[in-house]
Amino acid sequence: MANSSGRRSFVNKVVVVTGATSGIGLETARRFAATGAKVVGTGRDQERLASLAKELDLALTMDVTDETSVAIATAAILKRYKQVDVLVNNAGIGLFRPWEETDIAAIEKVMAVNFYGAVRVARALLPALIQSGGVLVQVASVAGRRGYAKHTAYCASKHALIGWSESLRHDLAKTDADVVVVCPPAIRTPFFENAGYLTFEADHPGLATMPPVEVANEILKAAMERPDTAILSSRAKLLDALNFVSPVLLRKVQAYK
Ligand SMILES: NC(=O)c1ccc[n+]([C@@H]2O[C@H](COP(=O)([O-])OP(=O)(O)OC[C@H]3O[C@@H](n4cnc5c(N)ncnc54)[C@H](OP(=O)(O)O)[C@@H]3O)[C@@H](O)[C@H]2O)c1
């Protein structure tokens, strides 16, 4: 991926997507596969991995919170392909509760997946990404750029991921590898129900949202064009700019309460 012709196409590139058994990760894995990339999708759910194996080059068990699981899966990927061109660090969980109901154990659980899990997989595959001049795509969130009510643990995990990624970008400056942070707004996937709190509809009444397949298109575009940050949706961009200009005003207009 180091040269510009490489960046124009993902044909035969090796693309790893974590959390590919559902939602954004599933659509992203499919989208890359449609370009002719060799896509490895990972997750924990065995039934969904079995059906993923029929669509992708490879579907692997990888619990991002488990050092051994990540070591085994990434070693298998490197042994089979000898290269990795794109890592989409997408596996993640939500937690949406008031701060009083979000104890340290709950925060640690979210950090274990969204922050430490993403860092663990990135660290395992970064040597290969550096070697190929590839791209690390971090699926963060608009909640990694500003605070939201009842999001203390989730926002902390995504802010941490963005901070780690921005620092990593400095460390990689002398290589051909890039780090792209993608920030989707609220997307209707099983994510909210999995968080055990509210459904998407109950939590985001009337909020128009992009379907996961559109998020997947944006992730593919970001992997191709490699901007530092891709904030998806013009509404999210507007709120991001408003947060920069006046965080007080943002809190007043932010639809999500
Ligand atoms: N939906 C939204 O509104 C939204 C908005 C902004 C950002 N995001 C981010 O987008 C990413 C994908 O979310 P989604 O909406 O597609 O959610 P989702 O449908 O619930 O999918 C989450 C994926 O993460 C995997 N996962 C969870 N824990 C894991 C673990 N310990 N090890 C490995 N994989 C694990 C799940 O696979 P298994 O169950 O098979 O392990 C699943 O494939 C997350 O990072 C999320 O924070 C979502």
The ligand as a Gaussian input file, in Angstrom:
#p B3LYP/6-31G(d) Opt

LIG

0 1
 N      -23.591000       1.473000      16.481000
 C      -23.214000       2.721000      16.777000
 O      -24.054000       3.613000      17.034000
 C      -21.756000       3.099000      16.789000
 C      -21.423000       4.456000      16.703000
 C      -20.086000       4.827000      16.735000
 C      -19.105000       3.853000      16.845000
 N      -19.448000       2.545000      16.931000
 C      -18.369000       1.557000      17.068000
 O      -18.424000       0.690000      15.958000
 C      -17.899000      -0.573000      16.339000
 C      -18.854000      -1.658000      15.892000
 O      -20.103000      -1.459000      16.534000
 P      -21.473000      -2.051000      15.976000
 O      -22.475000      -0.970000      16.061000
 O      -21.279000      -2.724000      14.690000
 O      -21.811000      -3.104000      17.158000
 P      -22.278000      -4.629000      17.128000
 O      -23.236000      -4.860000      16.033000
 O      -22.694000      -4.916000      18.536000
 O      -20.918000      -5.412000      16.795000
 C      -19.858000      -5.437000      17.694000
 C      -18.801000      -6.412000      17.193000
 O      -17.726000      -6.410000      18.151000
 C      -17.412000      -7.758000      18.470000
 N      -16.892000      -7.874000      19.825000
 C      -17.446000      -7.433000      20.980000
 N      -16.676000      -7.787000      22.024000
 C      -15.609000      -8.445000      21.506000
 C      -14.458000      -9.058000      22.065000
 N      -14.242000      -9.087000      23.398000
 N      -13.564000      -9.628000      21.243000
 C      -13.772000      -9.631000      19.912000
 N      -14.834000      -9.082000      19.310000
 C      -15.742000      -8.508000      20.115000
 C      -18.706000      -8.543000      18.264000
 O      -18.407000      -9.880000      17.900000
 P      -18.611000     -11.180000      18.811000
 O      -19.827000     -10.987000      19.629000
 O      -18.673000     -12.293000      17.810000
 O      -17.361000     -11.238000      19.622000
 C      -19.324000      -7.832000      17.071000
 O      -18.859000      -8.386000      15.869000
 C      -17.660000      -0.523000      17.849000
 O      -16.306000      -0.246000      18.094000
 C      -18.511000       0.663000      18.277000
 O      -18.013000       1.270000      19.450000
 C      -20.751000       2.129000      16.903000

